[in-house]
Amino acid sequence: MKNLKFEDLLKEELEDLYDAEKQIVAALPKMVEAASDGDLKAAFQEHLEQTREQVTRLERVFETIGEQPGSKTCEGMQGLLKEGEKMIEELEKSSVLDAALIGAAQKVEHYEISGYGTARSMAEFLGQQDAADLLEETLDEEKATDDTLTEIAESIMTGGASSEDEEEDEEEEEEEEVS
Ligand SMILES: [Fe+2]
């Protein structure tokens, strides 16, 4: 049995995220390819660029805490990405596949949000504020991606009408009633 210190636990959490991000970099091109909706394709492509930067940012976190990333396999991410791939294999290219891809991608984002939230807090508790700030930067990006995916899903499943459009429609209707 290993006798870990809190510092070791933070390092393990970071190694898990480091491997997860690299797996995501490898998986995203397949998701760009499988998506039909233009906005979704663009969102996956943008997230691919962002994820590459997140890998580099994690390397900076390791430097900041004076550690080297060891090799660790993130089995949780392997499972999530495998589920996504299965959908690409089984479903025809369509808006239904797009919605399924968004669901799979959001599970990935939530895994990351959870992992980065934990790592950020651990770094903070251990007095590693610079590392915590870097981790929070990525955490915010993952949350923003999750929100973007929710918006695109809404647009796909309601045939293009986002809730913003609906709000605008309602405002227009109200204006018409007044005049
Ligand atoms: Fe990420």
Backbone and ligand atoms as CSV (ligand in chain L), in Angstrom:
chain,resi,resn,atom,element,x,y,z
A,1,MET,N,N,0.831,-1.210,0.000
A,1,MET,CA,C,0.000,0.000,0.000
A,1,MET,C,C,0.856,1.247,0.000
A,2,LYS,N,N,0.438,2.226,-0.834
A,2,LYS,CA,C,1.214,3.461,-0.925
A,2,LYS,C,C,0.818,4.394,0.204
A,3,ASN,N,N,1.809,5.119,0.699
A,3,ASN,CA,C,1.530,6.117,1.718
A,3,ASN,C,C,1.696,7.494,1.079
A,4,LEU,N,N,0.582,8.019,0.559
A,4,LEU,CA,C,0.659,9.267,-0.204
A,4,LEU,C,C,0.514,10.490,0.683
A,5,LYS,N,N,1.218,11.549,0.266
A,5,LYS,CA,C,1.011,12.846,0.916
A,5,LYS,C,C,0.002,13.620,0.062
A,6,PHE,N,N,-0.527,14.709,0.602
A,6,PHE,CA,C,-1.466,15.520,-0.190
A,6,PHE,C,C,-0.812,15.997,-1.486
A,7,GLU,N,N,0.485,16.337,-1.417
A,7,GLU,CA,C,1.216,16.802,-2.603
A,7,GLU,C,C,1.222,15.715,-3.682
A,8,ASP,N,N,1.374,14.465,-3.249
A,8,ASP,CA,C,1.371,13.346,-4.214
A,8,ASP,C,C,-0.007,13.193,-4.859
A,9,LEU,N,N,-1.007,13.436,-4.031
A,9,LEU,CA,C,-2.380,13.311,-4.522
A,9,LEU,C,C,-2.659,14.357,-5.601
A,10,LEU,N,N,-2.183,15.578,-5.362
A,10,LEU,CA,C,-2.323,16.637,-6.369
A,10,LEU,C,C,-1.603,16.230,-7.647
A,11,LYS,N,N,-0.402,15.692,-7.505
A,11,LYS,CA,C,0.371,15.281,-8.680
A,11,LYS,C,C,-0.394,14.200,-9.456
A,12,GLU,N,N,-0.989,13.260,-8.736
A,12,GLU,CA,C,-1.753,12.196,-9.398
A,12,GLU,C,C,-2.965,12.754,-10.143
A,13,GLU,N,N,-3.633,13.703,-9.498
A,13,GLU,CA,C,-4.809,14.342,-10.116
A,13,GLU,C,C,-4.376,15.055,-11.406
A,14,LEU,N,N,-3.227,15.718,-11.355
A,14,LEU,CA,C,-2.718,16.440,-12.528
A,14,LEU,C,C,-2.299,15.469,-13.633
A,15,GLU,N,N,-1.721,14.355,-13.249
A,15,GLU,CA,C,-1.318,13.351,-14.249
A,15,GLU,C,C,-2.542,12.749,-14.933
A,16,ASP,N,N,-3.586,12.565,-14.166
A,16,ASP,CA,C,-4.842,12.055,-14.702
A,16,ASP,C,C,-5.375,13.028,-15.763
A,17,LEU,N,N,-5.370,14.322,-15.416
A,17,LEU,CA,C,-5.868,15.346,-16.344
A,17,LEU,C,C,-4.963,15.463,-17.574
A,18,TYR,N,N,-3.670,15.342,-17.351
A,18,TYR,CA,C,-2.702,15.453,-18.451
A,18,TYR,C,C,-2.956,14.351,-19.481
A,19,ASP,N,N,-3.150,13.143,-19.004
A,19,ASP,CA,C,-3.439,12.041,-19.928
A,19,ASP,C,C,-4.817,12.219,-20.569
A,20,ALA,N,N,-5.785,12.673,-19.773
A,20,ALA,CA,C,-7.138,12.895,-20.306
A,20,ALA,C,C,-7.096,13.904,-21.446
A,21,GLU,N,N,-6.388,15.011,-21.258
A,21,GLU,CA,C,-6.321,16.052,-22.299
A,21,GLU,C,C,-5.680,15.492,-23.570
A,22,LYS,N,N,-4.643,14.697,-23.407
A,22,LYS,CA,C,-3.970,14.148,-24.599
A,22,LYS,C,C,-4.895,13.175,-25.333
A,23,GLN,N,N,-5.678,12.432,-24.575
A,23,GLN,CA,C,-6.662,11.540,-25.217
A,23,GLN,C,C,-7.704,12.360,-25.990
A,24,ILE,N,N,-8.099,13.500,-25.414
A,24,ILE,CA,C,-9.108,14.346,-26.063
A,24,ILE,C,C,-8.551,14.957,-27.356
A,25,VAL,N,N,-7.288,15.373,-27.326
A,25,VAL,CA,C,-6.653,15.901,-28.546
A,25,VAL,C,C,-6.716,14.840,-29.652
A,26,ALA,N,N,-6.499,13.582,-29.288
A,26,ALA,CA,C,-6.513,12.502,-30.285
A,26,ALA,C,C,-7.932,12.199,-30.775
A,27,ALA,N,N,-8.935,12.410,-29.910
A,27,ALA,CA,C,-10.310,12.021,-30.261
A,27,ALA,C,C,-11.081,13.109,-31.014
A,28,LEU,N,N,-10.764,14.377,-30.749
A,28,LEU,CA,C,-11.579,15.461,-31.312
A,28,LEU,C,C,-11.630,15.515,-32.847
A,29,PRO,N,N,-10.529,15.236,-33.563
A,29,PRO,CA,C,-10.632,15.265,-35.027
A,29,PRO,C,C,-11.720,14.330,-35.563
A,30,LYS,N,N,-11.908,13.173,-34.907
A,30,LYS,CA,C,-12.963,12.240,-35.343
A,30,LYS,C,C,-14.353,12.853,-35.105
A,31,MET,N,N,-14.458,13.649,-34.055
A,31,MET,CA,C,-15.750,14.268,-33.746
A,31,MET,C,C,-16.034,15.423,-34.711
A,32,VAL,N,N,-14.984,16.171,-35.078
A,32,VAL,CA,C,-15.142,17.236,-36.085
A,32,VAL,C,C,-15.660,16.604,-37.371
A,33,GLU,N,N,-15.029,15.498,-37.751
A,33,GLU,CA,C,-15.369,14.782,-38.986
A,33,GLU,C,C,-16.806,14.248,-38.948
A,34,ALA,N,N,-17.229,13.757,-37.801
A,34,ALA,CA,C,-18.550,13.116,-37.694
A,34,ALA,C,C,-19.696,14.119,-37.599
A,35,ALA,N,N,-19.397,15.351,-37.191
A,35,ALA,CA,C,-20.464,16.338,-36.994
A,35,ALA,C,C,-20.989,16.869,-38.318
A,36,SER,N,N,-22.303,17.079,-38.416
A,36,SER,CA,C,-22.901,17.641,-39.633
A,36,SER,C,C,-23.113,19.144,-39.492
A,37,ASP,N,N,-23.583,19.554,-38.322
A,37,ASP,CA,C,-23.902,20.966,-38.084
A,37,ASP,C,C,-22.620,21.818,-38.133
A,38,GLY,N,N,-22.688,22.912,-38.874
A,38,GLY,CA,C,-21.519,23.775,-39.053
A,38,GLY,C,C,-21.021,24.367,-37.736
A,39,ASP,N,N,-21.966,24.815,-36.906
A,39,ASP,CA,C,-21.571,25.414,-35.619
A,39,ASP,C,C,-20.900,24.373,-34.722
A,40,LEU,N,N,-21.420,23.146,-34.784
A,40,LEU,CA,C,-20.859,22.078,-33.941
A,40,LEU,C,C,-19.446,21.720,-34.396
A,41,LYS,N,N,-19.301,21.583,-35.720
A,41,LYS,CA,C,-17.971,21.316,-36.284
A,41,LYS,C,C,-16.988,22.388,-35.815
A,42,ALA,N,N,-17.413,23.647,-35.938
A,42,ALA,CA,C,-16.533,24.771,-35.567
A,42,ALA,C,C,-16.214,24.730,-34.075
A,43,ALA,N,N,-17.220,24.384,-33.262
A,43,ALA,CA,C,-17.006,24.338,-31.805
A,43,ALA,C,C,-16.007,23.237,-31.446
A,44,PHE,N,N,-16.131,22.072,-32.088
A,44,PHE,CA,C,-15.188,20.972,-31.820
A,44,PHE,C,C,-13.781,21.366,-32.281
A,45,GLN,N,N,-13.718,22.016,-33.457
A,45,GLN,CA,C,-12.407,22.425,-33.991
A,45,GLN,C,C,-11.743,23.422,-33.035
A,46,GLU,N,N,-12.534,24.380,-32.584
A,46,GLU,CA,C,-12.000,25.392,-31.668
A,46,GLU,C,C,-11.552,24.748,-30.355
A,47,HIS,N,N,-12.344,23.773,-29.904
A,47,HIS,CA,C,-11.982,23.117,-28.647
A,47,HIS,C,C,-10.722,22.262,-28.795
A,48,LEU,N,N,-10.488,21.782,-30.013
A,48,LEU,CA,C,-9.258,21.031,-30.267
A,48,LEU,C,C,-8.033,21.936,-30.068
A,49,GLU,N,N,-8.098,23.136,-30.661
A,49,GLU,CA,C,-6.988,24.105,-30.494
A,49,GLU,C,C,-6.819,24.435,-29.010
A,50,GLN,N,N,-7.949,24.664,-28.352
A,50,GLN,CA,C,-7.932,25.026,-26.932
A,50,GLN,C,C,-7.351,23.894,-26.077
A,51,THR,N,N,-7.696,22.666,-26.439
A,51,THR,CA,C,-7.227,21.514,-25.660
A,51,THR,C,C,-5.713,21.358,-25.788
A,52,ARG,N,N,-5.190,21.655,-26.999
A,52,ARG,CA,C,-3.727,21.614,-27.171
A,52,ARG,C,C,-3.065,22.613,-26.219
A,53,GLU,N,N,-3.688,23.789,-26.098
A,53,GLU,CA,C,-3.139,24.796,-25.175
A,53,GLU,C,C,-3.264,24.339,-23.725
A,54,GLN,N,N,-4.338,23.599,-23.448
A,54,GLN,CA,C,-4.537,23.115,-22.070
A,54,GLN,C,C,-3.465,22.084,-21.690
A,55,VAL,N,N,-3.029,21.302,-22.676
A,55,VAL,CA,C,-1.938,20.340,-22.431
A,55,VAL,C,C,-0.682,21.120,-22.033
A,56,THR,N,N,-0.384,22.173,-22.808
A,56,THR,CA,C,0.793,23.008,-22.521
A,56,THR,C,C,0.649,23.689,-21.163
A,57,ARG,N,N,-0.560,24.159,-20.861
A,57,ARG,CA,C,-0.786,24.828,-19.577
A,57,ARG,C,C,-0.534,23.870,-18.413
A,58,LEU,N,N,-0.942,22.607,-18.589
A,58,LEU,CA,C,-0.695,21.621,-17.525
A,58,LEU,C,C,0.802,21.394,-17.331
A,59,GLU,N,N,1.546,21.438,-18.441
A,59,GLU,CA,C,3.005,21.294,-18.316
A,59,GLU,C,C,3.570,22.444,-17.491
A,60,ARG,N,N,2.976,23.638,-17.672
A,60,ARG,CA,C,3.399,24.792,-16.854
A,60,ARG,C,C,3.028,24.586,-15.390
A,61,VAL,N,N,1.881,23.951,-15.150
A,61,VAL,CA,C,1.480,23.678,-13.762
A,61,VAL,C,C,2.508,22.750,-13.107
A,62,PHE,N,N,2.896,21.690,-13.823
A,62,PHE,CA,C,3.911,20.768,-13.279
A,62,PHE,C,C,5.201,21.526,-12.951
A,63,GLU,N,N,5.622,22.392,-13.895
A,63,GLU,CA,C,6.839,23.200,-13.656
A,63,GLU,C,C,6.676,24.049,-12.401
A,64,THR,N,N,5.513,24.688,-12.297
A,64,THR,CA,C,5.239,25.593,-11.171
A,64,THR,C,C,5.374,24.889,-9.828
A,65,ILE,N,N,4.920,23.627,-9.778
A,65,ILE,CA,C,4.995,22.917,-8.491
A,65,ILE,C,C,6.278,22.077,-8.382
A,66,GLY,N,N,7.166,22.229,-9.384
A,66,GLY,CA,C,8.459,21.547,-9.337
A,66,GLY,C,C,8.367,20.038,-9.506
A,67,GLU,N,N,7.450,19.613,-10.374
A,67,GLU,CA,C,7.277,18.172,-10.624
A,67,GLU,C,C,7.368,17.881,-12.112
A,68,GLN,N,N,7.587,16.620,-12.437
A,68,GLN,CA,C,7.570,16.142,-13.823
A,68,GLN,C,C,6.339,15.258,-13.967
A,69,PRO,N,N,5.598,15.397,-15.078
A,69,PRO,CA,C,4.462,14.484,-15.231
A,69,PRO,C,C,4.924,13.040,-15.447
A,70,GLY,N,N,4.453,12.131,-14.628
A,70,GLY,CA,C,4.737,10.714,-14.839
A,70,GLY,C,C,3.689,10.151,-15.771
A,71,SER,N,N,3.832,8.900,-16.173
A,71,SER,CA,C,2.833,8.349,-17.092
A,71,SER,C,C,1.704,7.710,-16.299
A,72,LYS,N,N,0.523,8.124,-16.625
A,72,LYS,CA,C,-0.662,7.592,-15.966
A,72,LYS,C,C,-1.742,7.509,-17.036
A,73,THR,N,N,-2.537,6.454,-17.008
A,73,THR,CA,C,-3.633,6.356,-17.966
A,73,THR,C,C,-4.918,6.760,-17.277
A,74,CYS,N,N,-5.620,7.712,-17.897
A,74,CYS,CA,C,-6.911,8.116,-17.340
A,74,CYS,C,C,-7.980,7.169,-17.882
A,75,GLU,N,N,-8.321,6.190,-17.079
A,75,GLU,CA,C,-9.274,5.173,-17.537
A,75,GLU,C,C,-10.691,5.732,-17.666
A,76,GLY,N,N,-10.996,6.698,-16.826
A,76,GLY,CA,C,-12.318,7.333,-16.917
A,76,GLY,C,C,-12.512,7.954,-18.290
A,77,MET,N,N,-11.497,8.680,-18.762
A,77,MET,CA,C,-11.606,9.334,-20.071
A,77,MET,C,C,-11.627,8.304,-21.196
A,78,GLN,N,N,-10.846,7.241,-21.034
A,78,GLN,CA,C,-10.867,6.173,-22.051
A,78,GLN,C,C,-12.293,5.677,-22.253
A,79,GLY,N,N,-12.984,5.442,-21.141
A,79,GLY,CA,C,-14.353,4.926,-21.194
A,79,GLY,C,C,-15.299,5.913,-21.852
A,80,LEU,N,N,-15.186,7.175,-21.463
A,80,LEU,CA,C,-16.081,8.193,-22.030
A,80,LEU,C,C,-15.862,8.349,-23.530
A,81,LEU,N,N,-14.606,8.355,-23.938
A,81,LEU,CA,C,-14.318,8.543,-25.367
A,81,LEU,C,C,-14.723,7.319,-26.179
A,82,LYS,N,N,-14.607,6.147,-25.569
A,82,LYS,CA,C,-15.015,4.923,-26.247
A,82,LYS,C,C,-16.529,4.950,-26.518
A,83,GLU,N,N,-17.272,5.455,-25.568
A,83,GLU,CA,C,-18.725,5.577,-25.766
A,83,GLU,C,C,-19.047,6.504,-26.935
A,84,GLY,N,N,-18.315,7.605,-27.021
A,84,GLY,CA,C,-18.507,8.547,-28.134
A,84,GLY,C,C,-18.190,7.905,-29.474
A,85,GLU,N,N,-17.094,7.180,-29.502
A,85,GLU,CA,C,-16.676,6.528,-30.743
A,85,GLU,C,C,-17.700,5.500,-31.216
A,86,LYS,N,N,-18.280,4.808,-30.251
A,86,LYS,CA,C,-19.277,3.790,-30.576
A,86,LYS,C,C,-20.470,4.439,-31.278
A,87,MET,N,N,-20.838,5.623,-30.831
A,87,MET,CA,C,-21.959,6.318,-31.466
A,87,MET,C,C,-21.637,6.713,-32.889
A,88,ILE,N,N,-20.375,7.135,-33.090
A,88,ILE,CA,C,-19.961,7.512,-34.447
A,88,ILE,C,C,-20.033,6.287,-35.365
A,89,GLU,N,N,-19.662,5.128,-34.825
A,89,GLU,CA,C,-19.702,3.893,-35.622
A,89,GLU,C,C,-21.136,3.459,-35.918
A,90,GLU,N,N,-22.012,3.643,-34.937
A,90,GLU,CA,C,-23.354,3.065,-35.050
A,90,GLU,C,C,-24.385,3.962,-35.733
A,91,LEU,N,N,-24.219,5.275,-35.628
A,91,LEU,CA,C,-25.253,6.182,-36.153
A,91,LEU,C,C,-24.824,6.820,-37.467
A,92,GLU,N,N,-25.813,7.025,-38.340
A,92,GLU,CA,C,-25.535,7.741,-39.584
A,92,GLU,C,C,-25.339,9.208,-39.275
A,93,LYS,N,N,-24.602,9.880,-40.150
A,93,LYS,CA,C,-24.416,11.324,-39.997
A,93,LYS,C,C,-25.778,12.005,-40.063
A,94,SER,N,N,-26.146,12.703,-39.013
A,94,SER,CA,C,-27.455,13.357,-38.960
A,94,SER,C,C,-27.480,14.286,-37.758
A,95,SER,N,N,-28.575,15.006,-37.634
A,95,SER,CA,C,-28.695,15.891,-36.467
A,95,SER,C,C,-28.839,15.061,-35.184
A,96,VAL,N,N,-29.331,13.820,-35.337
A,96,VAL,CA,C,-29.426,12.943,-34.159
A,96,VAL,C,C,-28.024,12.549,-33.693
A,97,LEU,N,N,-27.161,12.210,-34.658
A,97,LEU,CA,C,-25.767,11.919,-34.276
A,97,LEU,C,C,-25.133,13.163,-33.652
A,98,ASP,N,N,-25.435,14.336,-34.223
A,98,ASP,CA,C,-24.883,15.579,-33.651
A,98,ASP,C,C,-25.280,15.714,-32.177
A,99,ALA,N,N,-26.563,15.474,-31.901
A,99,ALA,CA,C,-27.032,15.591,-30.511
A,99,ALA,C,C,-26.339,14.560,-29.624
A,100,ALA,N,N,-26.133,13.354,-30.177
A,100,ALA,CA,C,-25.439,12.303,-29.417
A,100,ALA,C,C,-23.991,12.694,-29.150
A,101,LEU,N,N,-23.355,13.307,-30.147
A,101,LEU,CA,C,-21.954,13.746,-29.990
A,101,LEU,C,C,-21.846,14.824,-28.915
A,102,ILE,N,N,-22.841,15.719,-28.914
A,102,ILE,CA,C,-22.838,16.772,-27.895
A,102,ILE,C,C,-22.976,16.153,-26.505
A,103,GLY,N,N,-23.863,15.173,-26.386
A,103,GLY,CA,C,-24.035,14.494,-25.098
A,103,GLY,C,C,-22.734,13.847,-24.639
A,104,ALA,N,N,-22.057,13.188,-25.576
A,104,ALA,CA,C,-20.789,12.524,-25.241
A,104,ALA,C,C,-19.739,13.563,-24.857
A,105,ALA,N,N,-19.692,14.662,-25.623
A,105,ALA,CA,C,-18.687,15.703,-25.362
A,105,ALA,C,C,-18.952,16.380,-24.014
A,106,GLN,N,N,-20.227,16.534,-23.667
A,106,GLN,CA,C,-20.525,17.179,-22.384
A,106,GLN,C,C,-20.153,16.290,-21.196
A,107,LYS,N,N,-20.240,14.967,-21.391
A,107,LYS,CA,C,-19.765,14.069,-20.324
A,107,LYS,C,C,-18.265,14.265,-20.129
A,108,VAL,N,N,-17.552,14.418,-21.238
A,108,VAL,CA,C,-16.110,14.670,-21.169
A,108,VAL,C,C,-15.846,15.991,-20.440
A,109,GLU,N,N,-16.592,17.036,-20.817
A,109,GLU,CA,C,-16.398,18.349,-20.179
A,109,GLU,C,C,-16.667,18.266,-18.676
A,110,HIS,N,N,-17.707,17.543,-18.313
A,110,HIS,CA,C,-18.033,17.459,-16.876
A,110,HIS,C,C,-16.966,16.685,-16.097
A,111,TYR,N,N,-16.393,15.685,-16.732
A,111,TYR,CA,C,-15.271,14.969,-16.089
A,111,TYR,C,C,-14.138,15.955,-15.830
A,112,GLU,N,N,-13.848,16.763,-16.862
A,112,GLU,CA,C,-12.749,17.727,-16.739
A,112,GLU,C,C,-13.074,18.813,-15.715
A,113,ILE,N,N,-14.299,19.296,-15.739
A,113,ILE,CA,C,-14.695,20.337,-14.779
A,113,ILE,C,C,-14.494,19.815,-13.359
A,114,SER,N,N,-14.874,18.573,-13.150
A,114,SER,CA,C,-14.705,17.965,-11.836
A,114,SER,C,C,-13.219,17.821,-11.477
A,115,GLY,N,N,-12.423,17.312,-12.426
A,115,GLY,CA,C,-10.992,17.099,-12.178
A,115,GLY,C,C,-10.247,18.406,-11.937
A,116,TYR,N,N,-10.530,19.404,-12.776
A,116,TYR,CA,C,-9.846,20.696,-12.616
A,116,TYR,C,C,-10.304,21.406,-11.350
A,117,GLY,N,N,-11.580,21.252,-11.005
A,117,GLY,CA,C,-12.076,21.871,-9.770
A,117,GLY,C,C,-11.344,21.298,-8.561
A,118,THR,N,N,-11.205,19.978,-8.536
A,118,THR,CA,C,-10.495,19.305,-7.441
A,118,THR,C,C,-9.029,19.738,-7.398
A,119,ALA,N,N,-8.368,19.701,-8.557
A,119,ALA,CA,C,-6.941,20.041,-8.608
A,119,ALA,C,C,-6.725,21.503,-8.203
A,120,ARG,N,N,-7.602,22.381,-8.680
A,120,ARG,CA,C,-7.483,23.807,-8.334
A,120,ARG,C,C,-7.572,23.998,-6.822
A,121,SER,N,N,-8.584,23.356,-6.213
A,121,SER,CA,C,-8.763,23.509,-4.765
A,121,SER,C,C,-7.598,22.906,-3.983
A,122,MET,N,N,-7.128,21.724,-4.426
A,122,MET,CA,C,-5.981,21.098,-3.748
A,122,MET,C,C,-4.766,22.006,-3.802
A,123,ALA,N,N,-4.502,22.573,-5.006
A,123,ALA,CA,C,-3.343,23.457,-5.172
A,123,ALA,C,C,-3.471,24.660,-4.232
A,124,GLU,N,N,-4.680,25.167,-4.149
A,124,GLU,CA,C,-4.926,26.327,-3.279
A,124,GLU,C,C,-4.645,25.970,-1.812
A,125,PHE,N,N,-5.191,24.825,-1.373
A,125,PHE,CA,C,-5.011,24.396,0.029
A,125,PHE,C,C,-3.535,24.172,0.352
A,126,LEU,N,N,-2.766,23.775,-0.692
A,126,LEU,CA,C,-1.340,23.492,-0.467
A,126,LEU,C,C,-0.471,24.736,-0.672
A,127,GLY,N,N,-1.126,25.888,-0.851
A,127,GLY,CA,C,-0.379,27.142,-0.977
A,127,GLY,C,C,0.256,27.350,-2.341
A,128,GLN,N,N,-0.201,26.579,-3.344
A,128,GLN,CA,C,0.344,26.718,-4.705
A,128,GLN,C,C,-0.590,27.612,-5.520
A,129,GLN,N,N,-0.569,28.898,-5.217
A,129,GLN,CA,C,-1.546,29.804,-5.829
A,129,GLN,C,C,-1.347,29.951,-7.341
A,130,ASP,N,N,-0.077,29.983,-7.790
A,130,ASP,CA,C,0.152,30.133,-9.236
A,130,ASP,C,C,-0.404,28.932,-9.996
A,131,ALA,N,N,-0.186,27.753,-9.443
A,131,ALA,CA,C,-0.734,26.542,-10.075
A,131,ALA,C,C,-2.257,26.591,-10.051
A,132,ALA,N,N,-2.812,27.028,-8.930
A,132,ALA,CA,C,-4.273,27.109,-8.793
A,132,ALA,C,C,-4.852,28.067,-9.837
A,133,ASP,N,N,-4.160,29.193,-10.071
A,133,ASP,CA,C,-4.652,30.166,-11.058
A,133,ASP,C,C,-4.647,29.580,-12.468
A,134,LEU,N,N,-3.588,28.867,-12.803
A,134,LEU,CA,C,-3.515,28.233,-14.128
A,134,LEU,C,C,-4.640,27.213,-14.289
A,135,LEU,N,N,-4.874,26.441,-13.241
A,135,LEU,CA,C,-5.916,25.407,-13.305
A,135,LEU,C,C,-7.295,26.043,-13.433
A,136,GLU,N,N,-7.458,27.173,-12.786
A,136,GLU,CA,C,-8.754,27.855,-12.867
A,136,GLU,C,C,-9.011,28.394,-14.276
A,137,GLU,N,N,-7.929,28.814,-14.952
A,137,GLU,CA,C,-8.067,29.287,-16.335
A,137,GLU,C,C,-8.679,28.182,-17.199
A,138,THR,N,N,-8.123,26.985,-17.081
A,138,THR,CA,C,-8.651,25.864,-17.869
A,138,THR,C,C,-10.060,25.502,-17.419
A,139,LEU,N,N,-10.275,25.519,-16.109
A,139,LEU,CA,C,-11.616,25.212,-15.582
A,139,LEU,C,C,-12.662,26.124,-16.232
A,140,ASP,N,N,-12.341,27.417,-16.327
A,140,ASP,CA,C,-13.277,28.378,-16.938
A,140,ASP,C,C,-13.507,28.061,-18.411
A,141,GLU,N,N,-12.450,27.652,-19.098
A,141,GLU,CA,C,-12.601,27.303,-20.521
A,141,GLU,C,C,-13.510,26.091,-20.686
A,142,GLU,N,N,-13.341,25.107,-19.806
A,142,GLU,CA,C,-14.170,23.894,-19.914
A,142,GLU,C,C,-15.653,24.234,-19.655
A,143,LYS,N,N,-15.879,25.115,-18.692
A,143,LYS,CA,C,-17.261,25.509,-18.398
A,143,LYS,C,C,-17.877,26.259,-19.578
A,144,ALA,N,N,-17.068,27.125,-20.208
A,144,ALA,CA,C,-17.564,27.884,-21.362
A,144,ALA,C,C,-17.883,26.938,-22.519
A,145,THR,N,N,-17.038,25.935,-22.724
A,145,THR,CA,C,-17.284,24.955,-23.788
A,145,THR,C,C,-18.582,24.205,-23.521
A,146,ASP,N,N,-18.775,23.830,-22.267
A,146,ASP,CA,C,-19.996,23.122,-21.889
A,146,ASP,C,C,-21.229,23.970,-22.225
A,147,ASP,N,N,-21.164,25.265,-21.900
A,147,ASP,CA,C,-22.287,26.174,-22.193
A,147,ASP,C,C,-22.527,26.294,-23.696
A,148,THR,N,N,-21.447,26.428,-24.455
A,148,THR,CA,C,-21.580,26.534,-25.912
A,148,THR,C,C,-22.260,25.286,-26.466
A,149,LEU,N,N,-21.860,24.115,-25.963
A,149,LEU,CA,C,-22.448,22.862,-26.452
A,149,LEU,C,C,-23.938,22.799,-26.119
A,150,THR,N,N,-24.313,23.288,-24.954
A,150,THR,CA,C,-25.737,23.313,-24.583
A,150,THR,C,C,-26.520,24.176,-25.572
A,151,GLU,N,N,-25.954,25.330,-25.908
A,151,GLU,CA,C,-26.632,26.227,-26.861
A,151,GLU,C,C,-26.790,25.565,-28.231
A,152,ILE,N,N,-25.720,24.905,-28.686
A,152,ILE,CA,C,-25.789,24.272,-30.012
A,152,ILE,C,C,-26.806,23.126,-29.994
A,153,ALA,N,N,-26.837,22.371,-28.902
A,153,ALA,CA,C,-27.805,21.265,-28.792
A,153,ALA,C,C,-29.230,21.802,-28.875
A,154,GLU,N,N,-29.444,22.908,-28.215
A,154,GLU,CA,C,-30.784,23.505,-28.215
A,154,GLU,C,C,-31.171,23.910,-29.636
A,155,SER,N,N,-30.224,24.533,-30.327
A,155,SER,CA,C,-30.491,24.972,-31.688
A,155,SER,C,C,-30.755,23.775,-32.607
A,156,ILE,N,N,-29.967,22.698,-32.439
A,156,ILE,CA,C,-30.148,21.504,-33.284
A,156,ILE,C,C,-31.506,20.838,-33.011
A,157,MET,N,N,-31.836,20.727,-31.739
A,157,MET,CA,C,-33.050,19.961,-31.395
A,157,MET,C,C,-34.337,20.753,-31.552
A,158,THR,N,N,-34.209,22.066,-31.694
A,158,THR,CA,C,-35.419,22.868,-31.913
A,158,THR,C,C,-35.437,23.409,-33.342
A,159,GLY,N,N,-34.618,22.837,-34.205
A,159,GLY,CA,C,-34.608,23.220,-35.612
A,159,GLY,C,C,-34.071,24.613,-35.849
A,160,GLY,N,N,-33.111,25.026,-35.047
A,160,GLY,CA,C,-32.421,26.290,-35.319
A,160,GLY,C,C,-32.828,27.448,-34.437
A,161,ALA,N,N,-33.937,27.312,-33.711
A,161,ALA,CA,C,-34.369,28.411,-32.848
A,161,ALA,C,C,-33.710,28.276,-31.483
A,162,SER,N,N,-32.796,29.175,-31.189
A,162,SER,CA,C,-32.192,29.148,-29.857
A,162,SER,C,C,-33.096,29.925,-28.912
A,163,SER,N,N,-32.859,29.796,-27.607
A,163,SER,CA,C,-33.728,30.503,-26.669
A,163,SER,C,C,-33.574,32.013,-26.845
A,164,GLU,N,N,-32.386,32.467,-27.306
A,164,GLU,CA,C,-32.200,33.902,-27.552
A,164,GLU,C,C,-33.153,34.371,-28.644
A,165,ASP,N,N,-33.240,33.541,-29.732
A,165,ASP,CA,C,-34.162,33.906,-30.811
A,165,ASP,C,C,-35.575,33.995,-30.272
A,166,GLU,N,N,-35.914,33.011,-29.444
A,166,GLU,CA,C,-37.276,32.996,-28.895
A,166,GLU,C,C,-37.549,34.253,-28.082
A,167,GLU,N,N,-36.534,34.632,-27.278
A,167,GLU,CA,C,-36.700,35.848,-26.483
A,167,GLU,C,C,-36.932,37.044,-27.390
A,168,GLU,N,N,-36.131,37.092,-28.489
A,168,GLU,CA,C,-36.289,38.205,-29.428
A,168,GLU,C,C,-37.693,38.187,-30.019
A,169,ASP,N,N,-38.162,36.978,-30.400
A,169,ASP,CA,C,-39.505,36.862,-30.977
A,169,ASP,C,C,-40.545,37.395,-30.009
A,170,GLU,N,N,-40.377,36.982,-28.739
A,170,GLU,CA,C,-41.350,37.429,-27.731
A,170,GLU,C,C,-41.356,38.945,-27.611
A,171,GLU,N,N,-40.126,39.512,-27.630
A,171,GLU,CA,C,-40.046,40.979,-27.535
A,171,GLU,C,C,-40.747,41.627,-28.714
A,172,GLU,N,N,-40.481,41.060,-29.917
A,172,GLU,CA,C,-41.117,41.613,-31.114
A,172,GLU,C,C,-42.639,41.546,-31.005
A,173,GLU,N,N,-43.109,40.386,-30.537
A,173,GLU,CA,C,-44.563,40.224,-30.378
A,173,GLU,C,C,-45.142,41.261,-29.439
A,174,GLU,N,N,-44.408,41.446,-28.320
A,174,GLU,CA,C,-44.877,42.442,-27.347
A,174,GLU,C,C,-44.957,43.829,-27.979
A,175,GLU,N,N,-43.892,44.156,-28.750
A,175,GLU,CA,C,-43.879,45.466,-29.405
A,175,GLU,C,C,-45.062,45.616,-30.352
A,176,GLU,N,N,-45.348,44.523,-31.094
A,176,GLU,CA,C,-46.465,44.587,-32.037
A,176,GLU,C,C,-47.793,44.833,-31.308
A,177,GLU,N,N,-47.909,44.155,-30.142
A,177,GLU,CA,C,-49.154,44.317,-29.365
A,177,GLU,C,C,-49.342,45.769,-28.921
A,178,VAL,N,N,-48.230,46.398,-28.544
A,178,VAL,CA,C,-48.291,47.784,-28.061
A,178,VAL,C,C,-48.738,48.727,-29.167
A,179,SER,N,N,-48.147,48.560,-30.378
A,179,SER,CA,C,-48.453,49.515,-31.448
A,179,SER,C,C,-49.836,49.338,-32.052
L,1,LIG,FE,FE,-9.713,20.133,-21.666
